[in-house]
């Protein structure tokens, strides 16, 4: 399942974070980072998904 989340995160980073943690702080932080730039949002999304 993590592979699917990472693939979705490459396309749209907040989607992978949403599937991992729901509508929590990490999701909103990822939306903000993605607005500032694609790569900060992508790096944060991969970090959230692989953190466990």
N, C-alpha and C positions, 0 to 999 in steps of 0.2 A: 504493500500500500504506500510506503514511503516513496517508491519509484514513481508512482502515479502523481503524488503530491509535488515531487520535484519537477516532473515534466510540466505539470500545470503551472508551477511557479516560474518556469522559464518563459512561458507564454504570458501569464498575468500573475505577478508575484502575490497580490493579496488573496487570490483564490486558494493557493496552497496553504497559506497561513490560516485562512478561514477554515479549511478542512481539518487542520491540525488543532487549533485552539478555539474556534468559534468566534463570537463577536466580542472578544476581550481586548485588553489594552494592546497586546501584541498585534492584533489585526489593525487597529486604528493607527498604531505607530507605523506599520508597514504601508498603509495607504498614504500617510504623510511622506514617508521616505520615497515611495514610488512617484508621488507628485513632484518631489524635488529632483528626481532622476531615476531612470530605470535600474541602473546598477546598484545603487544603495538599497532599493527595495528588493532586488533579486538576492543580494548577499544576506540581507536580514531574513528573507523568507527561507533560504536554504539553512541558515543558522537555526531558525526556530524549528524547522522540520527535523534536522539531524541532531538537535540538542539532547534528545532522550537517549 
